[in-house]
Amino acid sequence: MEIIDKIIGGLNTVFWGYILIYGLLAVGLFFTIRLKFIQFIHFKELFRSIFDKNETDESGITPLQALTVSLASRVGTGNLTGVAVALYLGGAGAIFWMWMVALVGMATAYAESTLAQLYKVKDYHHNKTARGGATIRIKAQNLRSGANIERTFNSGERVQDIRLDYHKVQYLYNDGRFYIFMDNKTFEQPSISVDMVGDLAGYLTEGLEVKLTFYGEEPLDIELPTSVELEVVEAEVAARGDTATGVTKKVVCQTGLEVQTPAFIEVGDTIKIDTRTGEYLTRV
């Protein structure tokens, strides 16, 4: 038993005292250089975004709230105990080295949070200034988590494109967390999270055929047909005698989707809707 304890103790000393410490520093320095010292370049932006009270995402979460949740998931009781022990044993100098490791560790944390993630570009703007080169600003959605990001690239920068596969599937149902589909050829039932489907859920009806986007074996996104037909279940009452051209009213479809339609559309009518714009096309 003593031999096993000595072996484990020796391995702990080697891995935790040498390999891990120097490994983390080396990885941090590598990503710091590879990402062009990103943690220093955006240090001012860090504080601006954290304390900007007017900046929130679609769910109303502020950057400060997102930061605290992220830190809570990374920092545990063991970390706090380790800091206390380091201060007790190493004195004030321990704080300095913690800061140094944290600075290079920022690049590592950024890399593990963003690299190897798949994004779909939702919006794109090309800006050309009188001085300097052009910049490209995009809004993109993480195809795994559903999170939206904004990034600015200099003209000429490269990003890795990926190969995607597309399968024709039929929508079956949703269980509150996932939307379930059935592959028309294999009859397998892939699923996509509610967050990823998002507003597209308003166009999904049982049996609707859509294209499912795959990265390898992983389903990521859906592509709707250009138009769908939905039944109206609620409709505003048009004002009596209002026959002016272009008068519209709001109706609610069977999926909960709200659409502006001409005044003559009534409950029970089936209407065709453009899935790209959400606009009414015609009555069926």
URTAFEN-V985533 format. One record per pair of residues at least 24 apart in sequence whose ideal C-beta (glycine too) atoms are under 10 Angstrom apart, sorted by sequence separation. I is the first residue (numbers start at 0). J is the second residue. D is the distance in Angstrom with one decimal. If there is no record, write none. Layout:
i=I j=J d=D
i=I j=J d=D
This chain:
i=117 j=141 d=7.1
i=118 j=142 d=6.6
i=189 j=213 d=7.9
i=195 j=219 d=7.2
i=196 j=220 d=8.9
i=199 j=223 d=6.2
i=202 j=226 d=9.1
i=203 j=227 d=8.4
i=204 j=228 d=8.3
i=228 j=252 d=9.6
i=229 j=253 d=5.7
i=230 j=254 d=9.2
i=233 j=257 d=8.9
i=237 j=261 d=9.2
i=238 j=262 d=8.2
i=116 j=141 d=5.7
i=117 j=142 d=4.3
i=118 j=143 d=9.4
i=122 j=147 d=9.8
i=126 j=151 d=8.7
i=178 j=203 d=6.9
i=181 j=206 d=9.8
i=183 j=208 d=7.5
i=195 j=220 d=6.6
i=196 j=221 d=6.7
i=202 j=227 d=4.9
i=204 j=229 d=6.8
i=227 j=252 d=9.3
i=229 j=254 d=6.3
i=235 j=260 d=9.5
i=237 j=262 d=4.0
i=116 j=142 d=8.0
i=117 j=143 d=6.3
i=121 j=147 d=7.4
i=170 j=196 d=9.8
i=192 j=218 d=9.7
i=195 j=221 d=8.2
i=201 j=227 d=9.3
i=204 j=230 d=8.8
i=229 j=255 d=9.9
i=234 j=260 d=7.9
i=236 j=262 d=9.5
i=237 j=263 d=7.7
i=116 j=143 d=6.5
i=117 j=144 d=9.9
i=121 j=148 d=9.9
i=122 j=149 d=8.8
i=124 j=151 d=9.4
i=127 j=154 d=8.5
i=173 j=200 d=7.6
i=180 j=207 d=9.6
i=189 j=216 d=9.0
i=191 j=218 d=5.6
i=202 j=229 d=7.6
i=227 j=254 d=9.1
i=229 j=256 d=6.6
i=231 j=258 d=8.5
i=235 j=262 d=8.8
i=237 j=264 d=9.1
i=113 j=141 d=9.0
i=115 j=143 d=10.0
i=116 j=144 d=8.0
i=118 j=146 d=9.4
i=121 j=149 d=10.0
i=126 j=154 d=9.5
i=180 j=208 d=9.6
i=189 j=217 d=9.0
i=190 j=218 d=7.0
i=191 j=219 d=7.4
i=201 j=229 d=8.5
i=234 j=262 d=9.5
i=237 j=265 d=9.1
i=118 j=147 d=9.5
i=125 j=154 d=8.3
i=180 j=209 d=7.4
i=182 j=211 d=7.8
i=189 j=218 d=4.2
i=191 j=220 d=7.3
i=227 j=256 d=9.3
i=229 j=258 d=8.1
i=231 j=260 d=7.8
i=235 j=264 d=9.6
i=236 j=265 d=9.6
i=250 j=279 d=8.5
i=116 j=146 d=9.2
i=118 j=148 d=7.1
i=120 j=150 d=9.7
i=170 j=200 d=9.8
i=173 j=203 d=8.0
i=181 j=211 d=10.0
i=189 j=219 d=9.9
i=191 j=221 d=6.4
i=234 j=264 d=6.2
i=172 j=203 d=9.6
i=178 j=209 d=10.0
i=180 j=211 d=5.9
i=187 j=218 d=10.0
i=234 j=265 d=5.7
i=116 j=148 d=9.4
i=118 j=150 d=8.7
i=170 j=202 d=9.6
i=171 j=203 d=9.9
i=234 j=266 d=5.1
i=247 j=279 d=8.1
i=170 j=203 d=5.0
i=172 j=205 d=6.9
i=231 j=264 d=6.1
i=233 j=266 d=6.6
i=234 j=267 d=9.1
i=170 j=204 d=7.1
i=171 j=205 d=6.9
i=231 j=265 d=7.0
i=232 j=266 d=6.4
i=234 j=268 d=8.1
i=73 j=108 d=7.8
i=113 j=148 d=8.3
i=170 j=205 d=6.4
i=171 j=206 d=8.3
i=231 j=266 d=5.6
i=232 j=267 d=8.3
i=169 j=205 d=8.5
i=170 j=206 d=6.9
i=171 j=207 d=9.9
i=182 j=218 d=9.8
i=230 j=266 d=8.8
i=231 j=267 d=6.6
i=113 j=150 d=9.6
i=169 j=206 d=5.8
i=170 j=207 d=4.8
i=230 j=267 d=7.1
i=231 j=268 d=4.9
i=120 j=158 d=9.7
i=169 j=207 d=6.9
i=170 j=208 d=8.0
i=180 j=218 d=7.9
i=230 j=268 d=7.4
i=231 j=269 d=7.4
i=69 j=108 d=9.0
i=168 j=207 d=9.6
i=169 j=208 d=5.5
i=170 j=209 d=6.4
i=229 j=268 d=9.8
i=230 j=269 d=5.2
i=231 j=270 d=6.2
i=118 j=158 d=8.8
i=168 j=208 d=7.3
i=169 j=209 d=7.8
i=178 j=218 d=9.9
i=229 j=269 d=7.0
i=230 j=270 d=8.1
i=167 j=208 d=6.2
i=168 j=209 d=6.2
i=170 j=211 d=9.7
i=177 j=218 d=10.0
i=180 j=221 d=7.9
i=228 j=269 d=5.4
i=229 j=270 d=6.3
i=117 j=159 d=10.0
i=167 j=209 d=7.8
i=168 j=210 d=7.5
i=169 j=211 d=10.0
i=228 j=270 d=7.1
i=229 j=271 d=8.3
i=69 j=112 d=8.5
i=118 j=161 d=9.8
i=166 j=209 d=9.7
i=167 j=210 d=6.2
i=168 j=211 d=4.7
i=178 j=221 d=7.9
i=227 j=270 d=9.6
i=228 j=271 d=5.3
i=229 j=272 d=6.1
i=115 j=159 d=9.6
i=117 j=161 d=6.7
i=119 j=163 d=9.9
i=166 j=210 d=7.1
i=167 j=211 d=7.8
i=227 j=271 d=7.3
i=228 j=272 d=7.7
i=114 j=159 d=9.9
i=165 j=210 d=4.9
i=166 j=211 d=4.9
i=226 j=271 d=5.3
i=227 j=272 d=5.8
i=117 j=163 d=9.1
i=145 j=191 d=9.9
i=165 j=211 d=7.0
i=166 j=212 d=8.4
i=226 j=272 d=6.3
i=227 j=273 d=8.9
i=145 j=192 d=6.9
i=164 j=211 d=9.0
i=165 j=212 d=6.0
i=166 j=213 d=6.2
i=226 j=273 d=5.5
i=227 j=274 d=5.9
i=144 j=192 d=8.8
i=145 j=193 d=8.7
i=146 j=194 d=8.6
i=164 j=212 d=7.6
i=165 j=213 d=7.2
i=204 j=252 d=9.2
i=225 j=273 d=6.8
i=226 j=274 d=6.2
i=142 j=191 d=9.6
i=143 j=192 d=8.8
i=145 j=194 d=3.5
i=163 j=212 d=5.4
i=164 j=213 d=4.4
i=204 j=253 d=7.0
i=225 j=274 d=6.2
i=226 j=275 d=8.7
i=144 j=194 d=7.4
i=145 j=195 d=5.1
i=163 j=213 d=6.6
i=164 j=214 d=7.8
i=168 j=218 d=8.8
i=202 j=252 d=9.0
i=204 j=254 d=6.4
i=224 j=274 d=6.7
i=225 j=275 d=6.5
i=143 j=194 d=9.8
i=144 j=195 d=8.5
i=145 j=196 d=9.0
i=163 j=214 d=5.9
i=164 j=215 d=8.1
i=170 j=221 d=8.5
i=201 j=252 d=7.4
i=203 j=254 d=6.5
i=223 j=274 d=4.3
i=231 j=282 d=9.3
i=143 j=195 d=8.1
i=145 j=197 d=7.1
i=162 j=214 d=8.1
i=163 j=215 d=9.4
i=164 j=216 d=9.4
i=166 j=218 d=8.3
i=201 j=253 d=9.9
i=202 j=254 d=6.9
i=222 j=274 d=9.5
i=223 j=275 d=8.4
i=226 j=278 d=9.9
i=228 j=280 d=9.5
i=141 j=194 d=9.7
i=142 j=195 d=6.9
i=161 j=214 d=6.4
i=162 j=215 d=9.2
i=168 j=221 d=8.2
i=170 j=223 d=9.9
i=201 j=254 d=5.0
i=203 j=256 d=9.6
i=227 j=280 d=9.8
i=228 j=281 d=9.8
i=230 j=283 d=9.4
i=140 j=194 d=9.7
i=141 j=195 d=9.1
i=161 j=215 d=9.6
i=164 j=218 d=9.9
i=200 j=254 d=7.0
i=201 j=255 d=6.1
i=202 j=256 d=6.8
i=226 j=280 d=6.0
i=228 j=282 d=9.9
i=229 j=283 d=9.4
i=140 j=195 d=8.2
i=165 j=220 d=9.8
i=200 j=255 d=8.1
i=201 j=256 d=3.4
i=225 j=280 d=9.7
i=226 j=281 d=9.3
i=228 j=283 d=5.5
i=163 j=219 d=7.7
i=200 j=256 d=8.5
i=201 j=257 d=8.2
i=140 j=197 d=8.5
i=163 j=220 d=8.6
i=165 j=222 d=7.3
i=201 j=258 d=9.1
i=198 j=256 d=8.8
i=42 j=102 d=9.8
i=45 j=105 d=9.2
i=38 j=101 d=9.4
i=39 j=102 d=8.0
i=42 j=105 d=9.3
i=38 j=102 d=6.5
i=41 j=105 d=9.6
i=38 j=103 d=8.1
i=209 j=274 d=9.7
i=36 j=102 d=10.0
i=38 j=104 d=8.9
i=39 j=105 d=8.9
i=38 j=105 d=3.8
i=39 j=106 d=9.5
i=37 j=105 d=8.0
i=38 j=106 d=5.5
i=41 j=109 d=9.3
i=37 j=106 d=6.2
i=38 j=107 d=9.7
i=36 j=106 d=8.0
i=38 j=108 d=8.9
i=142 j=212 d=8.0
i=202 j=272 d=7.2
i=31 j=102 d=8.1
i=32 j=103 d=9.8
i=34 j=105 d=9.7
i=35 j=106 d=9.7
i=38 j=109 d=7.1
i=143 j=214 d=9.3
i=201 j=272 d=8.9
i=202 j=273 d=9.9
i=24 j=96 d=10.0
i=27 j=99 d=9.4
i=31 j=103 d=5.4
i=34 j=106 d=5.5
i=37 j=109 d=6.2
i=142 j=214 d=7.6
i=202 j=274 d=5.1
i=27 j=100 d=7.2
i=30 j=103 d=7.9
i=31 j=104 d=9.4
i=33 j=106 d=8.0
i=34 j=107 d=9.8
i=37 j=110 d=9.3
i=201 j=274 d=9.1
i=27 j=101 d=9.2
i=29 j=103 d=9.1
i=30 j=104 d=9.2
i=31 j=105 d=8.1
i=32 j=106 d=8.5
i=143 j=217 d=8.2
i=24 j=99 d=8.5
i=27 j=102 d=8.0
i=28 j=103 d=5.6
i=30 j=105 d=8.9
i=31 j=106 d=4.2
i=34 j=109 d=6.8
i=142 j=217 d=8.9
i=199 j=274 d=7.7
i=202 j=277 d=8.7
i=20 j=96 d=9.8
i=24 j=100 d=6.7
i=27 j=103 d=3.1
i=30 j=106 d=3.8
i=31 j=107 d=8.5
i=34 j=110 d=7.0
i=119 j=195 d=9.7
i=142 j=218 d=9.7
i=143 j=219 d=7.3
i=201 j=277 d=8.1
i=23 j=100 d=6.9
i=26 j=103 d=8.4
i=27 j=104 d=5.2
i=29 j=106 d=8.2
i=30 j=107 d=5.4
i=33 j=110 d=8.2
i=142 j=219 d=4.2
i=25 j=103 d=9.2
i=26 j=104 d=8.8
i=27 j=105 d=8.0
i=28 j=106 d=8.2
i=29 j=107 d=8.7
i=30 j=108 d=9.1
i=31 j=109 d=9.7
i=141 j=219 d=9.9
i=142 j=220 d=5.8
i=24 j=103 d=6.4
i=27 j=106 d=5.8
i=28 j=107 d=9.5
i=30 j=109 d=7.3
i=31 j=110 d=9.7
i=34 j=113 d=9.6
i=198 j=277 d=8.3
i=20 j=100 d=8.3
i=23 j=103 d=8.1
i=24 j=104 d=8.8
i=26 j=106 d=8.7
i=27 j=107 d=4.9
i=30 j=110 d=4.7
i=34 j=114 d=9.2
i=140 j=220 d=8.7
i=23 j=104 d=6.9
i=26 j=107 d=5.6
i=27 j=108 d=9.2
i=29 j=110 d=9.1
i=30 j=111 d=9.1
i=33 j=114 d=10.0
i=65 j=146 d=9.4
i=24 j=107 d=9.8
i=27 j=110 d=9.4
i=23 j=107 d=7.3
i=26 j=110 d=8.6
i=30 j=114 d=8.8
i=26 j=111 d=9.8
i=57 j=145 d=9.9
i=57 j=146 d=9.9
i=56 j=146 d=8.0
i=57 j=147 d=7.0
i=56 j=147 d=6.7
i=56 j=148 d=9.9
i=119 j=212 d=8.7
i=117 j=212 d=9.8
i=117 j=214 d=6.1
i=117 j=217 d=8.7
i=119 j=219 d=8.1
i=119 j=220 d=6.3
i=117 j=219 d=6.5
i=117 j=220 d=9.2
i=58 j=194 d=10.0
i=57 j=197 d=9.1
